[in-house]
Amino acid sequence: MEHSLPCFLPRLIRCTLLTALILLGIIFLWHQPNEVGESTSGYGIYNQLIFSTPTDSKGLLSIPIKPPGDLNWLTKAEILQRREALAREFPSIIPSTYRPSPAVFSQIQDNRPWWGLYGIYFYGSGTKAIEGPSARSSFVLNPLLLIGLDEANGWITSADPRQYVNFYPSPERAQFNITKRLLEIDYRVSGYFKYLEHGVGTSQRQLHINTINARDFGYRFLAVDSHASVNFLSLASNSNHPIPNIEFIHCGGSCGYAGGCNNVSPTQQELIITVPTLPAMGTVKLWESEPSSISNRADVTVVLHLK
């Protein structure tokens, strides 16, 4: 049965009520978040970095690197509260309204383990997959590392993790030039390549570009600038099209641990790079909106110095 406004209401009151309802509807639609449109579509992009307040006269912001931590068995709320607290350490560039983007973090499951560094680099999937510091904590606990590096493949070896110190790609130093919108990150990868050669027995020198922090701050497209890179070869280097940034964290079964582990997904082959020799330098351009060409000026440029 259809319902209408009581006929005894004066015409002015009815018109006022209808106008109010229409305005409320417009306000509701106006405040709906933008659609991301990838595998976690429907979650809005809430975060944007601030580039109007230089930290010093040169506009430079030094970013301390947090070491990998243990995220096993924590709730999503506990993990995201920790990330928010770390973000608040950089008020000059991260707004006080910062909240971890649902597009990236909403699928973290409570009280689940994470792939561990020992699991990925030594043990493989199974009951020992979660051993060691949580592998993706390097990105979760360092929100301003907009672009990071990790392994392109997991490994199973008989080597003892305690015999190695630098067996995984590790960020050592980061500095943001706010004026130039340029982020430079020093990455130590030589120990990882030596481990692959002597501990695993392979000459493979591939790495994966991790982009969850870039997506968290609204950078939905990226490209490796081959003309501004050295010994940093991308599978997408011959393409003039930007790469959609669709990485997010969810609980998947690749770890082989009962119930699954929180981890980054999906695997994008365009984000695999080869490093034939060191030192190397990779330049990654980031955009909020899709550019017509990867030669367009980036919203933010990230330069990775590999040693």
Summary of the structure (lengths in Angstrom):
residues: 307
radius of gyration: 22.8
end to end distance: 72.8
largest distance: 88.1
contacts: 925
relative contact order: 0.15
helix: 23%
strand: 22%
